[in-house]
Amino acid sequence: MLRYQDFPTDKKVFIFELDDVIYPKRDYLLQVYYLFANFLEFTETFPPQADLVTFFKNHLDSQGEDMIFEHATEVFHFDLKYKEHFERLFVNAVLPVKLLMKDGIPELLTAIVNADKQICILTKGNPLMQLNKIKHMEWGPLASKLKVYFVDELKFRNLEPLDYIAEELQIAKNDFIYQDC
């Protein structure tokens, strides 16, 4: 568990990855899998939503998220035409349940803000998907204190993310700390 007292006190800016640092990425994936399974059962009446969700969960736990859709189609024999819908859900899903921060993270972020220091999210992956995750988190009063940057977007613009943040915030690179997975 990350705690404010475990970080150097001289840092002005605290930069965090979103997935598996602020919240467990698995929580997002399982909700998207649930939504897809409901859609497929409603559309095709097969496979049963519970069976497909169980398959997704077991696959995620044992083999990760790579090739999960393809493996599901092999097991349940549903049409590959649903792949586009499956992928689109990751970007624009309206989650049934808010994403919760990991234990201690709300207290850590509050302590940083109370110490008059800045919080940034620097996250990897499709910017639209990462933004969707951020939208589904319960930030409370911290929402107005966050600055969000997307690694993929910055790299697409041929910018080194940490250099860009330091320049934008007008701080030296040794004035921030970056916490990723």
Secondary structure as GFF3:
##gff-version 3
##sequence-region A 1 181
A	DSSP	three_ten_helix	4	6	.	.	.	ID=ss1
A	DSSP	beta_strand	13	16	.	.	.	ID=ss2
A	DSSP	alpha_helix	25	44	.	.	.	ID=ss3
A	DSSP	alpha_helix	49	63	.	.	.	ID=ss4
A	DSSP	alpha_helix	68	76	.	.	.	ID=ss5
A	DSSP	three_ten_helix	80	82	.	.	.	ID=ss6
A	DSSP	alpha_helix	83	92	.	.	.	ID=ss7
A	DSSP	alpha_helix	105	114	.	.	.	ID=ss8
A	DSSP	beta_strand	118	123	.	.	.	ID=ss9
A	DSSP	alpha_helix	127	135	.	.	.	ID=ss10
A	DSSP	three_ten_helix	140	145	.	.	.	ID=ss11
A	DSSP	beta_strand	146	150	.	.	.	ID=ss12
A	DSSP	alpha_helix	151	156	.	.	.	ID=ss13
A	DSSP	alpha_helix	161	169	.	.	.	ID=ss14
A	DSSP	three_ten_helix	173	175	.	.	.	ID=ss15
A	DSSP	beta_strand	176	179	.	.	.	ID=ss16
###
